[in-house]
Amino acid sequence: MRPFGALIRKHLHDTRGTLILSGAALFALGWLFVYVTSLREGKILEALASDADDGRIGIMRNMGVEEQSVSAAIMMAFWVHPFIHLIISVWAIGRGSSAVGAEVERGTLDLILSRPVSRFSYLLSHVIIAIFGLYFLALSLAAGARLGGHFNFLRVPLSSWMLLRPALNLGALGLPIYGYTLLASALDHVRWRPTMIGSTLTLAAFIARVISLIPDLQRFAWTGYLGRITIFKLYDPVDAVTGAEKLGFHIAVLAGIATTCIVLAFVGFAHRDLPANG
């Protein structure tokens, strides 16, 4: 247990700066989104109740925000901001690509494994820190919104449980991104290829989601197909704070994709040949 604990401490030490700065940024965004919602809530509700041909209002309608929506549902429309996706994706891709490929490239993996550390324990320590980081970031966003709710007026006050549900969904969104990047890293000997693979797959999934939400493209059947195959479809913070009817299913599917990729990464890493030098 001592070598495994040392690995955990090492990963935490290596990532603490990035994690703290990213968490602070998301905390500030959580507060900012509450503030903007408090300023614009009345006008947004009026626009939703009208037949106004506004692209932004149309996108909000496609996300499930309606004129009867509570304050949290309106605020959740801001939680799909690309900057939030970016921070979660960068953490997931960065941790996934550095797990094996980066260590092989630097020539340090054989040194680490020469100590009383198994391949399984080594990779498990990376997975634990990556998942911890994803939920630390997601909960930082929720914490900022919760504190912001004390200092800004909303028609319906926010509760901790109300914000916890979309935070869990946001953390789960990063799991498959981390999973397929880790799988690529576990089979490679450089860092840039897993980074490129993870970034390309994530960007393609995000673009597909954006296209599926654009009102002017709703008349094309292929946009609905794009919307169904992207993992970003499974991140629905508006549903999470209203009925939460799909929340369990969304988290289960995201976790299932991630688990499959992570298990394959463990299998591939356990059976691959490692070079003696990076």
One Martini backbone bead per residue (centre of mass of N, CA, C, O) as a GRO file, in nm:
protein
  278
    1MET     BB    1   0.054   0.065  -0.015
    2ARG     BB    2   0.291   0.265  -0.013
    3PRO     BB    3   0.353   0.295  -0.320
    4PHE     BB    4   0.065   0.377  -0.398
    5GLY     BB    5   0.054   0.633  -0.221
    6ALA     BB    6   0.293   0.770  -0.363
    7LEU     BB    7   0.155   0.796  -0.637
    8ILE     BB    8  -0.080   0.971  -0.549
    9ARG     BB    9   0.092   1.205  -0.439
   10LYS     BB   10   0.238   1.264  -0.703
   11HIS     BB   11  -0.010   1.338  -0.876
   12LEU     BB   12  -0.111   1.564  -0.695
   13HIS     BB   13   0.145   1.737  -0.712
   14ASP     BB   14   0.149   1.767  -1.031
   15THR     BB   15  -0.178   1.883  -1.041
   16ARG     BB   16  -0.257   2.114  -0.838
   17GLY     BB   17  -0.237   2.372  -1.003
   18THR     BB   18  -0.439   2.307  -1.228
   19LEU     BB   19  -0.678   2.234  -1.042
   20ILE     BB   20  -0.705   2.504  -0.888
   21LEU     BB   21  -0.737   2.695  -1.130
   22SER     BB   22  -0.979   2.551  -1.262
   23GLY     BB   23  -1.165   2.560  -1.015
   24ALA     BB   24  -1.169   2.871  -0.991
   25ALA     BB   25  -1.293   2.926  -1.268
   26LEU     BB   26  -1.557   2.764  -1.217
   27PHE     BB   27  -1.648   2.914  -0.968
   28ALA     BB   28  -1.676   3.190  -1.110
   29LEU     BB   29  -1.880   3.093  -1.322
   30GLY     BB   30  -2.103   3.008  -1.130
   31TRP     BB   31  -2.150   3.291  -1.024
   32LEU     BB   32  -2.196   3.439  -1.296
   33PHE     BB   33  -2.451   3.278  -1.385
   34VAL     BB   34  -2.626   3.381  -1.156
   35TYR     BB   35  -2.604   3.680  -1.215
   36VAL     BB   36  -2.718   3.673  -1.505
   37THR     BB   37  -2.988   3.543  -1.431
   38SER     BB   38  -3.086   3.773  -1.241
   39LEU     BB   39  -3.090   3.989  -1.477
   40ARG     BB   40  -3.247   3.793  -1.723
   41GLU     BB   41  -3.495   3.623  -1.640
   42GLY     BB   42  -3.742   3.789  -1.729
   43LYS     BB   43  -3.664   3.815  -2.035
   44ILE     BB   44  -3.643   3.514  -2.093
   45LEU     BB   45  -3.936   3.438  -2.024
   46GLU     BB   46  -4.066   3.624  -2.233
   47ALA     BB   47  -3.929   3.497  -2.483
   48LEU     BB   48  -4.038   3.205  -2.435
   49ALA     BB   49  -4.350   3.298  -2.448
   50SER     BB   50  -4.288   3.381  -2.719
   51ASP     BB   51  -4.232   3.414  -3.093
   52ALA     BB   52  -3.948   3.472  -3.102
   53ASP     BB   53  -3.675   3.503  -3.344
   54ASP     BB   54  -3.431   3.353  -3.153
   55GLY     BB   55  -3.152   3.172  -3.147
   56ARG     BB   56  -3.097   3.151  -2.838
   57ILE     BB   57  -3.386   3.069  -2.759
   58GLY     BB   58  -3.395   2.817  -2.938
   59ILE     BB   59  -3.169   2.666  -2.791
   60MET     BB   60  -3.308   2.661  -2.515
   61ARG     BB   61  -3.549   2.497  -2.607
   62ASN     BB   62  -3.378   2.246  -2.700
   63MET     BB   63  -3.283   2.206  -2.387
   64GLY     BB   64  -3.578   2.259  -2.216
   65VAL     BB   65  -3.649   2.552  -2.196
   66GLU     BB   66  -3.918   2.723  -2.038
   67GLU     BB   67  -4.161   2.942  -1.920
   68GLN     BB   68  -4.181   2.739  -1.649
   69SER     BB   69  -3.907   2.767  -1.555
   70VAL     BB   70  -3.673   2.763  -1.342
   71SER     BB   71  -3.391   2.917  -1.251
   72ALA     BB   72  -3.197   2.674  -1.284
   73ALA     BB   73  -3.269   2.609  -1.581
   74ILE     BB   74  -3.167   2.873  -1.695
   75MET     BB   75  -2.876   2.848  -1.586
   76MET     BB   76  -2.807   2.572  -1.736
   77ALA     BB   77  -2.767   2.701  -2.018
   78PHE     BB   78  -2.469   2.796  -1.924
   79TRP     BB   79  -2.338   2.501  -1.868
   80VAL     BB   80  -2.281   2.470  -2.200
   81HIS     BB   81  -2.036   2.610  -2.217
   82PRO     BB   82  -1.737   2.571  -2.380
   83PHE     BB   83  -1.548   2.628  -2.136
   84ILE     BB   84  -1.639   2.389  -1.967
   85HIS     BB   85  -1.571   2.169  -2.169
   86LEU     BB   86  -1.272   2.240  -2.191
   87ILE     BB   87  -1.176   2.182  -1.903
   88ILE     BB   88  -1.270   1.888  -1.889
   89SER     BB   89  -1.119   1.790  -2.146
   90VAL     BB   90  -0.829   1.869  -2.073
   91TRP     BB   91  -0.806   1.695  -1.827
   92ALA     BB   92  -0.876   1.419  -1.954
   93ILE     BB   93  -0.659   1.424  -2.180
   94GLY     BB   94  -0.409   1.483  -2.009
   95ARG     BB   95  -0.430   1.233  -1.820
   96GLY     BB   96  -0.449   1.013  -2.036
   97SER     BB   97  -0.179   1.078  -2.205
   98SER     BB   98   0.023   1.062  -1.939
   99ALA     BB   99   0.012   0.772  -1.819
  100VAL     BB  100   0.210   0.635  -2.057
  101GLY     BB  101   0.326   0.777  -2.309
  102ALA     BB  102   0.491   0.995  -2.153
  103GLU     BB  103   0.671   0.800  -1.986
  104VAL     BB  104   0.798   0.658  -2.227
  105GLU     BB  105   0.912   0.910  -2.367
  106ARG     BB  106   1.092   0.988  -2.102
  107GLY     BB  107   1.199   0.710  -1.958
  108THR     BB  108   1.030   0.647  -1.659
  109LEU     BB  109   0.862   0.381  -1.640
  110ASP     BB  110   1.082   0.164  -1.577
  111LEU     BB  111   1.157   0.294  -1.306
  112ILE     BB  112   0.886   0.269  -1.162
  113LEU     BB  113   0.855  -0.053  -1.220
  114SER     BB  114   1.120  -0.134  -1.052
  115ARG     BB  115   0.944  -0.112  -0.835
  116PRO     BB  116   0.691  -0.207  -0.600
  117VAL     BB  117   0.508  -0.189  -0.891
  118SER     BB  118   0.242  -0.245  -1.062
  119ARG     BB  119   0.067  -0.193  -1.340
  120PHE     BB  120  -0.205  -0.174  -1.206
  121SER     BB  121  -0.133   0.036  -0.987
  122TYR     BB  122  -0.034   0.255  -1.170
  123LEU     BB  123  -0.298   0.295  -1.337
  124LEU     BB  124  -0.493   0.333  -1.098
  125SER     BB  125  -0.375   0.600  -0.996
  126HIS     BB  126  -0.457   0.761  -1.245
  127VAL     BB  127  -0.762   0.712  -1.238
  128ILE     BB  128  -0.823   0.834  -0.962
  129ILE     BB  129  -0.722   1.125  -1.022
  130ALA     BB  130  -0.898   1.182  -1.266
  131ILE     BB  131  -1.175   1.150  -1.127
  132PHE     BB  132  -1.130   1.349  -0.904
  133GLY     BB  133  -1.088   1.596  -1.091
  134LEU     BB  134  -1.363   1.600  -1.231
  135TYR     BB  135  -1.532   1.640  -0.961
  136PHE     BB  136  -1.390   1.890  -0.861
  137LEU     BB  137  -1.473   2.072  -1.097
  138ALA     BB  138  -1.781   2.031  -1.087
  139LEU     BB  139  -1.810   2.125  -0.783
  140SER     BB  140  -1.698   2.410  -0.824
  141LEU     BB  141  -1.932   2.511  -0.993
  142ALA     BB  142  -2.153   2.454  -0.781
  143ALA     BB  143  -2.032   2.627  -0.552
  144GLY     BB  144  -2.050   2.899  -0.699
  145ALA     BB  145  -2.359   2.890  -0.733
  146ARG     BB  146  -2.437   2.862  -0.436
  147LEU     BB  147  -2.305   3.126  -0.338
  148GLY     BB  148  -2.443   3.314  -0.547
  149GLY     BB  149  -2.737   3.267  -0.431
  150HIS     BB  150  -2.687   3.457  -0.172
  151PHE     BB  151  -2.625   3.739  -0.368
  152ASN     BB  152  -2.872   3.658  -0.563
  153PHE     BB  153  -3.166   3.699  -0.726
  154LEU     BB  154  -3.421   3.445  -0.738
  155ARG     BB  155  -3.720   3.310  -0.785
  156VAL     BB  156  -3.566   3.031  -0.732
  157PRO     BB  157  -3.395   2.888  -0.513
  158LEU     BB  158  -3.105   2.733  -0.440
  159SER     BB  159  -2.976   2.404  -0.407
  160SER     BB  160  -2.753   2.163  -0.347
  161TRP     BB  161  -2.903   1.924  -0.484
  162MET     BB  162  -2.968   2.069  -0.751
  163LEU     BB  163  -2.649   2.103  -0.821
  164LEU     BB  164  -2.539   1.811  -0.797
  165ARG     BB  165  -2.659   1.673  -1.045
  166PRO     BB  166  -2.511   1.832  -1.278
  167ALA     BB  167  -2.228   1.772  -1.164
  168LEU     BB  168  -2.238   1.467  -1.210
  169ASN     BB  169  -2.281   1.492  -1.517
  170LEU     BB  170  -2.020   1.647  -1.580
  171GLY     BB  171  -1.819   1.440  -1.473
  172ALA     BB  172  -1.922   1.208  -1.660
  173LEU     BB  173  -1.841   1.340  -1.932
  174GLY     BB  174  -1.522   1.293  -1.880
  175LEU     BB  175  -1.490   0.983  -1.879
  176PRO     BB  176  -1.479   0.899  -2.185
  177ILE     BB  177  -1.250   1.089  -2.258
  178TYR     BB  178  -1.050   0.950  -2.075
  179GLY     BB  179  -1.080   0.658  -2.173
  180TYR     BB  180  -0.986   0.687  -2.480
  181THR     BB  181  -0.715   0.820  -2.410
  182LEU     BB  182  -0.599   0.598  -2.230
  183LEU     BB  183  -0.606   0.374  -2.441
  184ALA     BB  184  -0.406   0.508  -2.636
  185SER     BB  185  -0.172   0.537  -2.426
  186ALA     BB  186  -0.141   0.227  -2.343
  187LEU     BB  187  -0.039   0.167  -2.665
  188ASP     BB  188   0.180   0.383  -2.650
  189HIS     BB  189   0.507   0.596  -2.681
  190VAL     BB  190   0.345   0.866  -2.696
  191ARG     BB  191   0.159   1.171  -2.648
  192TRP     BB  192   0.041   1.303  -2.914
  193ARG     BB  193  -0.157   1.085  -3.014
  194PRO     BB  194  -0.361   1.069  -2.779
  195THR     BB  195  -0.424   1.369  -2.789
  196MET     BB  196  -0.534   1.373  -3.079
  197ILE     BB  197  -0.754   1.161  -3.045
  198GLY     BB  198  -0.908   1.293  -2.811
  199SER     BB  199  -0.957   1.570  -2.947
  200THR     BB  200  -1.105   1.476  -3.204
  201LEU     BB  201  -1.341   1.323  -3.074
  202THR     BB  202  -1.443   1.560  -2.899
  203LEU     BB  203  -1.488   1.772  -3.120
  204ALA     BB  204  -1.685   1.607  -3.290
  205ALA     BB  205  -1.899   1.577  -3.066
  206PHE     BB  206  -1.948   1.881  -3.021
  207ILE     BB  207  -2.031   1.960  -3.307
  208ALA     BB  208  -2.275   1.772  -3.322
  209ARG     BB  209  -2.430   1.910  -3.092
  210VAL     BB  210  -2.450   2.194  -3.208
  211ILE     BB  211  -2.597   2.123  -3.469
  212SER     BB  212  -2.851   1.991  -3.321
  213LEU     BB  213  -2.932   2.293  -3.187
  214ILE     BB  214  -2.987   2.434  -3.446
  215PRO     BB  215  -3.279   2.554  -3.564
  216ASP     BB  216  -3.219   2.577  -3.885
  217LEU     BB  217  -3.140   2.243  -3.882
  218GLN     BB  218  -3.403   2.074  -3.799
  219ARG     BB  219  -3.506   1.987  -4.097
  220PHE     BB  220  -3.277   1.787  -4.079
  221ALA     BB  221  -3.226   1.454  -4.020
  222TRP     BB  222  -2.911   1.440  -3.958
  223THR     BB  223  -2.914   1.608  -3.693
  224GLY     BB  224  -3.050   1.394  -3.515
  225TYR     BB  225  -2.828   1.183  -3.546
  226LEU     BB  226  -2.598   1.347  -3.425
  227GLY     BB  227  -2.737   1.388  -3.145
  228ARG     BB  228  -2.736   1.068  -3.070
  229ILE     BB  229  -2.402   1.002  -3.096
  230THR     BB  230  -2.328   1.199  -2.878
  231ILE     BB  231  -2.204   1.251  -2.559
  232PHE     BB  232  -2.335   1.544  -2.518
  233LYS     BB  233  -2.629   1.438  -2.495
  234LEU     BB  234  -2.563   1.323  -2.188
  235TYR     BB  235  -2.558   1.638  -2.125
  236ASP     BB  236  -2.833   1.751  -1.898
  237PRO     BB  237  -2.886   2.005  -1.683
  238VAL     BB  238  -3.187   2.068  -1.710
  239ASP     BB  239  -3.293   1.790  -1.629
  240ALA     BB  240  -3.138   1.771  -1.352
  241VAL     BB  241  -3.321   2.027  -1.222
  242THR     BB  242  -3.589   1.892  -1.267
  243GLY     BB  243  -3.675   1.571  -1.320
  244ALA     BB  244  -3.437   1.365  -1.373
  245GLU     BB  245  -3.515   1.128  -1.583
  246LYS     BB  246  -3.208   1.092  -1.738
  247LEU     BB  247  -2.965   1.089  -1.545
  248GLY     BB  248  -2.907   0.789  -1.487
  249PHE     BB  249  -2.868   0.707  -1.783
  250HIS     BB  250  -2.642   0.901  -1.859
  251ILE     BB  251  -2.434   0.809  -1.647
  252ALA     BB  252  -2.431   0.509  -1.725
  253VAL     BB  253  -2.327   0.543  -2.016
  254LEU     BB  254  -2.071   0.703  -1.958
  255ALA     BB  255  -1.954   0.491  -1.761
  256GLY     BB  256  -1.957   0.253  -1.962
  257ILE     BB  257  -1.762   0.365  -2.168
  258ALA     BB  258  -1.529   0.413  -1.971
  259THR     BB  259  -1.497   0.125  -1.861
  260THR     BB  260  -1.428  -0.012  -2.126
  261CYS     BB  261  -1.171   0.156  -2.188
  262ILE     BB  262  -1.019   0.101  -1.920
  263VAL     BB  263  -1.007  -0.204  -1.936
  264LEU     BB  264  -0.853  -0.210  -2.206
  265ALA     BB  265  -0.610  -0.056  -2.093
  266PHE     BB  266  -0.524  -0.266  -1.886
  267VAL     BB  267  -0.484  -0.498  -2.084
  268GLY     BB  268  -0.283  -0.361  -2.277
  269PHE     BB  269  -0.068  -0.284  -2.059
  270ALA     BB  270  -0.016  -0.578  -1.947
  271HIS     BB  271   0.076  -0.694  -2.262
  272ARG     BB  272   0.289  -0.500  -2.321
  273ASP     BB  273   0.575  -0.368  -2.447
  274LEU     BB  274   0.857  -0.221  -2.288
  275PRO     BB  275   1.086  -0.002  -2.304
  276ALA     BB  276   1.393   0.062  -2.155
  277ASN     BB  277   1.364   0.326  -2.319
  278GLY     BB  278   1.241   0.641  -2.426
   0.00000   0.00000   0.00000
